[in-house]
Amino acid sequence: MTTQDQARTTTTRTIGVEEEFLLVDARSGLPAAAADDVLAVESVADTAARGELERELTLQQVETGTPVVTDLGELRRALVRLRAEVSAAAGASGALLLATGTSPVPVTTELTPTARYRRITELYGLTAREQLTCGCHVHVGVASDEEAVGALDRIRPWLSPLVALTANSPFWQGQDTSYASYRSQVWGRWPTAGATAPFGSADAYRACVDDLLESGAILDEGMVYFDVRLSRTYPTLEVRVADVALDVDDAVLVAALAAALVETGARQWRDGVPPVPVRTELIRLATWRAARSGLDGELVDVVERRPVPAAELLRRLVEHVRPALEDAGRLDDVRTLLDQVLRRGNGAAQQRAAFREQGSIRDVLGMLADRTVAQ
């Protein structure tokens, strides 16, 4: 066994997960501008001090971030802990914590009053004012910027199944949108959001970012909202396509798949395997299809250029990254978690089921509050 081969059999990518949550008033069910109140609760002071709890663009949401881990069980425990801690703090402020990609009920956003967020609102208008959306971002450890870009270029064909898997935003302004992930549609309004063409090198990636900054159309590098980007702060590749998952297990699943995709892409890059030649336009179309259908219809196989059932494409994704999952000891867990979500349904399916059973969009909020912490 060569040194390189031995390294491959022991590689376990580090993972960190950021989750954004909606805050709603416990009595009215309307989104509540309670972020500052939640962060001021003494029980989460240490959590906030560690950088595991932060404000977001609006005061009606908060973001948590797990510690860096390599074990899926440890990741799950961190996600459960953070949801429980922040939910309790929200309750002390008269609010509920909801894991949903968009607000099911009508809302007027209240932006967080910082100079940067005020400037964003001035520059982007309604796009910023309507951005009450909650996503899940997975940070996967990388050895270098070159490895990160090599992996980024090679995971592009497999992003849309992750959108379908985590879709959890069927309602918008009190209406069923007919989308499983309407968050994806709202998020896509930002000028830098979405899929990218292959970059080829870290220098080319940096040149692209520099060009975006020089254009004046974005304020800073934090507004580079690519579906997958190099982190500005950490030695990670950040996969940003997912809605916040209703169920913790789905967040663990998407994190494991993202890490396996990065590892698989990095191996292909090291071996000189070129990226699959898929046009960016087709990837964007596949992402739209995944946002529209979720797990309930067909997705687009961008490699074969044809529609396939969602379950088939997801199982093909697992097979694509199987060696990486095996080497990390995660294959059985991923298969179990995938079977579970395919039987149960993603967050969008559960939100719609709650609406059918109870007859009111506001009644969906109770289910969301329960499922967010009932893990």
LUMMAR-773150 format. One line per field, with one value per residue (C-alpha): y, x, z; residue number from 1; residue in one letter. Coordinates in Angstrom, 1 decimal. Layout:
py <- (Y	...)
px <- (X	...)
pz <- (Z	...)
seq <- (NUM	...)
type <- (A	...)
//
This chain:
py <- (0.0	3.4	6.3	8.1	5.0	4.6	8.2	7.7	4.8	6.9	10.2	11.5	15.1	17.4	18.8	21.9	22.7	26.1	26.2	29.2	29.2	31.3	32.9	33.4	34.8	32.0	33.5	35.0	32.7	35.7	36.0	37.9	40.3	38.5	37.7	40.2	39.0	35.4	36.2	38.1	35.1	34.0	30.3	30.8	33.3	30.7	29.3	32.8	33.5	30.4	31.7	28.9	31.4	34.6	37.1	37.1	39.5	39.9	40.0	37.3	34.6	33.2	31.1	28.3	26.7	23.4	22.7	21.0	17.3	14.1	11.7	11.8	10.8	13.8	16.0	14.9	15.5	19.0	19.8	18.5	20.4	23.7	23.4	22.6	25.4	28.1	26.8	27.2	30.7	31.6	30.3	32.6	35.5	34.5	33.0	29.6	28.3	26.8	24.9	26.0	27.5	30.2	31.6	29.7	32.8	36.4	38.5	41.9	41.6	43.6	43.8	43.7	47.3	47.1	49.4	46.5	45.2	48.8	49.2	45.8	46.9	50.2	48.5	45.5	46.9	44.3	41.4	42.2	43.1	39.7	37.6	35.9	32.6	29.8	27.6	24.9	25.4	22.5	23.3	20.5	20.6	20.9	20.8	23.8	26.2	24.2	21.0	23.0	24.3	20.9	19.4	22.2	21.8	18.1	18.1	20.4	17.6	16.3	19.4	19.3	16.0	17.8	20.5	17.9	16.0	19.0	20.9	22.4	25.6	25.0	28.0	31.7	34.7	32.4	30.4	27.0	27.9	24.5	24.3	22.0	24.5	28.0	29.3	28.3	30.6	33.6	33.1	33.0	36.7	37.7	38.5	36.0	33.1	29.8	27.3	28.2	27.1	25.1	27.4	25.1	26.6	28.6	31.5	31.5	31.3	34.3	36.2	35.7	36.9	39.9	40.7	40.5	42.8	45.3	45.4	47.2	45.1	43.3	44.9	42.4	38.8	37.7	38.4	35.8	33.4	30.6	27.2	26.1	28.5	28.6	29.9	33.3	32.3	28.6	26.1	24.6	24.3	25.5	23.7	26.1	24.6	23.1	24.4	24.2	20.6	20.0	16.8	16.7	13.3	15.0	17.7	14.9	13.1	16.2	16.9	13.4	13.5	16.9	15.7	12.5	14.6	16.9	13.9	12.1	15.3	15.9	12.3	12.8	16.1	14.4	11.6	14.1	13.1	16.1	17.5	16.0	18.4	19.7	23.2	25.5	26.2	22.5	22.5	25.5	23.8	20.7	22.8	24.4	21.0	19.8	22.9	22.4	18.7	17.8	14.0	13.7	13.7	13.4	15.1	15.8	13.6	16.2	13.6	11.5	14.5	12.9	12.9	10.2	9.4	11.3	8.2	6.7	9.8	9.9	6.3	6.9	9.8	7.4	5.0	7.8	8.6	5.1	4.6	7.9	6.9	3.5	4.9	7.3	4.5	6.4	4.2	2.3	5.4	7.3	4.4	4.2	7.9	8.1	5.2	7.0	10.3	8.6	6.8	9.7	12.6	15.7	18.9	20.1	16.9	17.1	20.7	20.0	16.9	19.0	21.6	18.9	17.4	20.7	22.9	26.1	27.3	28.7	25.2	24.1	26.2	23.9	20.9	22.8	23.8	20.3	18.7	21.2	20.0	16.5	14.7)
px <- (0.0	1.4	1.6	-1.1	-3.4	-2.9	-3.8	-7.0	-8.1	-7.8	-9.1	-12.1	-13.1	-13.9	-17.4	-19.1	-22.7	-24.5	-28.3	-30.5	-33.8	-37.0	-38.3	-42.0	-44.2	-45.5	-49.0	-49.6	-47.5	-46.1	-42.4	-40.9	-38.0	-36.6	-33.0	-31.4	-33.7	-32.7	-29.0	-29.4	-30.8	-28.2	-28.6	-27.1	-24.4	-21.6	-23.0	-22.9	-19.5	-18.2	-19.5	-22.2	-25.1	-25.3	-27.7	-28.5	-29.8	-33.2	-34.0	-36.6	-34.0	-30.8	-28.0	-26.2	-22.9	-21.6	-18.0	-15.7	-16.2	-15.3	-17.8	-21.5	-22.7	-20.9	-22.3	-25.8	-25.4	-24.1	-27.1	-29.5	-27.8	-27.8	-31.5	-32.5	-30.5	-31.7	-35.3	-35.2	-33.8	-36.4	-39.1	-37.8	-38.3	-41.8	-40.8	-40.7	-37.7	-38.7	-36.6	-38.2	-36.7	-39.3	-42.1	-45.4	-47.4	-47.2	-44.4	-42.8	-39.1	-37.2	-33.6	-30.8	-29.7	-26.0	-24.2	-23.6	-27.1	-28.5	-26.2	-27.3	-31.0	-30.2	-28.4	-30.7	-34.1	-37.0	-34.5	-33.0	-36.3	-37.8	-34.8	-36.3	-35.0	-33.2	-30.6	-28.1	-24.4	-22.0	-18.3	-16.0	-12.3	-9.8	-6.0	-5.5	-7.3	-6.2	-7.7	-10.9	-11.3	-10.4	-13.2	-15.7	-15.3	-16.1	-19.1	-21.2	-23.3	-24.4	-25.8	-29.4	-30.1	-29.1	-31.7	-34.4	-33.3	-33.6	-36.4	-38.3	-40.0	-43.3	-45.2	-44.5	-46.6	-49.4	-49.7	-48.6	-46.0	-46.2	-42.4	-40.8	-38.0	-39.3	-36.3	-34.1	-36.2	-36.0	-32.3	-31.6	-32.4	-29.0	-26.6	-24.0	-26.3	-26.3	-24.1	-20.8	-18.8	-15.6	-12.7	-9.7	-7.5	-7.5	-6.0	-9.0	-11.4	-9.7	-9.7	-13.4	-14.1	-11.9	-13.8	-17.1	-15.8	-14.4	-17.8	-19.3	-22.4	-21.5	-20.3	-17.7	-16.6	-19.2	-21.7	-20.2	-23.2	-22.1	-23.8	-20.3	-17.6	-14.3	-14.8	-13.3	-12.6	-11.9	-9.9	-13.1	-15.2	-18.7	-21.7	-24.7	-27.6	-29.7	-32.8	-32.5	-33.6	-36.7	-35.2	-31.7	-31.1	-31.6	-29.0	-26.6	-27.3	-26.7	-23.5	-22.2	-23.0	-21.4	-18.2	-18.1	-18.6	-15.7	-13.5	-14.5	-13.9	-10.5	-9.5	-10.5	-8.6	-5.4	-5.7	-6.1	-9.7	-11.3	-14.6	-17.7	-18.5	-21.9	-23.0	-23.9	-27.3	-28.2	-27.1	-29.3	-32.2	-31.7	-31.6	-34.9	-36.4	-35.2	-36.6	-40.0	-40.4	-38.4	-38.5	-42.0	-41.2	-38.5	-35.1	-32.7	-29.7	-27.3	-24.8	-27.2	-29.3	-32.6	-35.3	-35.1	-37.1	-35.7	-34.9	-33.0	-30.8	-30.1	-29.1	-26.9	-25.3	-24.5	-23.0	-20.9	-19.4	-19.4	-15.6	-15.3	-18.2	-16.6	-13.2	-14.8	-16.9	-20.1	-21.7	-24.1	-25.3	-25.9	-27.9	-30.0	-30.6	-31.5	-34.0	-35.5	-36.1	-37.4	-40.0	-40.9	-40.6	-38.6	-39.6	-41.8	-43.8	-44.2	-45.4	-47.9	-49.2	-49.7	-51.6	-53.9	-54.5	-55.2	-56.5	-54.6	-51.2	-50.7	-51.3	-48.2	-46.2	-46.9	-45.7	-42.5	-41.8	-42.2	-40.2	-37.4	-36.5	-38.1	-35.0)
pz <- (0.0	-1.0	1.5	-0.5	-0.5	3.3	3.8	1.9	4.0	7.2	6.0	8.0	7.0	9.9	9.9	11.4	10.8	11.0	11.4	11.1	12.9	12.9	16.1	16.5	19.3	21.4	21.6	18.2	16.1	14.2	13.7	16.6	16.6	19.7	18.7	21.1	23.9	23.3	23.2	26.5	28.4	30.9	30.1	26.6	27.6	27.4	24.1	22.6	24.0	22.2	18.9	18.8	18.8	16.7	15.3	11.6	9.0	10.7	14.4	13.8	13.5	15.1	14.0	15.8	14.9	16.2	17.3	14.7	14.9	13.0	14.6	13.4	16.9	18.3	15.6	16.4	20.1	19.4	17.2	19.7	22.6	20.7	19.6	23.2	24.7	22.3	22.4	26.2	25.8	23.3	25.6	28.4	26.0	25.1	21.7	20.0	18.0	14.6	12.2	8.9	5.8	5.6	7.7	7.2	8.2	6.7	8.1	7.8	8.5	11.1	10.1	12.6	13.1	12.2	9.8	7.4	7.4	6.9	3.9	2.5	2.8	1.0	-1.8	-2.3	-1.4	-1.3	-1.9	1.5	3.2	2.3	3.3	6.3	5.2	7.2	5.8	6.9	6.0	6.2	6.7	5.6	6.4	3.6	3.5	1.1	-1.1	-4.1	-2.7	-1.9	-5.4	-6.8	-4.8	-5.5	-9.2	-8.9	-6.6	-8.7	-10.3	-6.9	-5.2	-6.3	-4.4	-1.2	-1.9	-2.3	0.8	3.1	1.5	4.4	3.2	1.4	2.7	2.1	3.3	4.4	1.1	-0.1	-2.8	-4.6	-3.9	-1.4	-0.9	-1.6	0.4	-2.5	-4.8	-2.4	-1.8	-5.5	-5.8	-4.5	-7.4	-6.4	-5.4	-7.1	-8.9	-10.4	-13.4	-12.7	-11.6	-12.3	-9.6	-6.4	-8.2	-10.6	-7.7	-6.0	-9.2	-9.6	-6.1	-6.7	-9.8	-7.9	-5.3	-7.8	-9.5	-6.5	-6.7	-3.4	-0.2	0.9	0.5	3.0	0.2	-2.1	-1.9	-4.1	-3.5	-2.5	-1.4	0.3	3.8	4.6	8.2	8.4	6.4	5.0	2.0	2.8	1.2	1.4	-0.6	2.2	4.0	7.8	8.4	10.5	11.9	13.4	11.7	8.3	9.2	10.2	6.9	4.7	6.7	6.2	2.4	2.0	3.7	1.5	-1.6	-0.7	0.1	-3.2	-5.1	-3.5	-4.4	-8.0	-8.1	-6.6	-9.2	-12.1	-12.8	-14.6	-13.5	-15.3	-18.1	-16.9	-17.8	-15.0	-16.6	-16.3	-12.6	-11.9	-13.7	-11.6	-8.4	-9.4	-10.0	-6.6	-4.9	-6.7	-6.1	-3.1	-2.5	-3.9	-7.7	-10.2	-10.0	-12.8	-13.3	-14.8	-15.8	-17.8	-18.7	-17.8	-15.1	-12.4	-9.2	-6.2	-4.2	-7.1	-7.5	-3.8	-3.7	-6.7	-4.8	-1.9	-4.3	-5.8	-2.4	-1.0	-0.8	1.2	3.5	4.0	4.9	7.4	8.9	8.0	5.3	7.4	9.3	6.0	4.5	7.6	7.8	4.1	4.3	7.3	5.5	2.4	4.6	6.8	4.3	4.6	6.4	3.5	3.5	7.3	7.1	4.5	6.4	9.5	7.5	6.0	9.4	11.2	8.5	9.4	8.4	11.9	13.3	11.4	13.9	16.8	14.9	13.9	17.5	18.7	15.9	16.2	19.7	19.9	18.9)
seq <- (1	2	3	4	5	6	7	8	9	10	11	12	13	14	15	16	17	18	19	20	21	22	23	24	25	26	27	28	29	30	31	32	33	34	35	36	37	38	39	40	41	42	43	44	45	46	47	48	49	50	51	52	53	54	55	56	57	58	59	60	61	62	63	64	65	66	67	68	69	70	71	72	73	74	75	76	77	78	79	80	81	82	83	84	85	86	87	88	89	90	91	92	93	94	95	96	97	98	99	100	101	102	103	104	105	106	107	108	109	110	111	112	113	114	115	116	117	118	119	120	121	122	123	124	125	126	127	128	129	130	131	132	133	134	135	136	137	138	139	140	141	142	143	144	145	146	147	148	149	150	151	152	153	154	155	156	157	158	159	160	161	162	163	164	165	166	167	168	169	170	171	172	173	174	175	176	177	178	179	180	181	182	183	184	185	186	187	188	189	190	191	192	193	194	195	196	197	198	199	200	201	202	203	204	205	206	207	208	209	210	211	212	213	214	215	216	217	218	219	220	221	222	223	224	225	226	227	228	229	230	231	232	233	234	235	236	237	238	239	240	241	242	243	244	245	246	247	248	249	250	251	252	253	254	255	256	257	258	259	260	261	262	263	264	265	266	267	268	269	270	271	272	273	274	275	276	277	278	279	280	281	282	283	284	285	286	287	288	289	290	291	292	293	294	295	296	297	298	299	300	301	302	303	304	305	306	307	308	309	310	311	312	313	314	315	316	317	318	319	320	321	322	323	324	325	326	327	328	329	330	331	332	333	334	335	336	337	338	339	340	341	342	343	344	345	346	347	348	349	350	351	352	353	354	355	356	357	358	359	360	361	362	363	364	365	366	367	368	369	370	371	372	373	374	375)
type <- (M	T	T	Q	D	Q	A	R	T	T	T	T	R	T	I	G	V	E	E	E	F	L	L	V	D	A	R	S	G	L	P	A	A	A	A	D	D	V	L	A	V	E	S	V	A	D	T	A	A	R	G	E	L	E	R	E	L	T	L	Q	Q	V	E	T	G	T	P	V	V	T	D	L	G	E	L	R	R	A	L	V	R	L	R	A	E	V	S	A	A	A	G	A	S	G	A	L	L	L	A	T	G	T	S	P	V	P	V	T	T	E	L	T	P	T	A	R	Y	R	R	I	T	E	L	Y	G	L	T	A	R	E	Q	L	T	C	G	C	H	V	H	V	G	V	A	S	D	E	E	A	V	G	A	L	D	R	I	R	P	W	L	S	P	L	V	A	L	T	A	N	S	P	F	W	Q	G	Q	D	T	S	Y	A	S	Y	R	S	Q	V	W	G	R	W	P	T	A	G	A	T	A	P	F	G	S	A	D	A	Y	R	A	C	V	D	D	L	L	E	S	G	A	I	L	D	E	G	M	V	Y	F	D	V	R	L	S	R	T	Y	P	T	L	E	V	R	V	A	D	V	A	L	D	V	D	D	A	V	L	V	A	A	L	A	A	A	L	V	E	T	G	A	R	Q	W	R	D	G	V	P	P	V	P	V	R	T	E	L	I	R	L	A	T	W	R	A	A	R	S	G	L	D	G	E	L	V	D	V	V	E	R	R	P	V	P	A	A	E	L	L	R	R	L	V	E	H	V	R	P	A	L	E	D	A	G	R	L	D	D	V	R	T	L	L	D	Q	V	L	R	R	G	N	G	A	A	Q	Q	R	A	A	F	R	E	Q	G	S	I	R	D	V	L	G	M	L	A	D	R	T	V	A	Q)
//
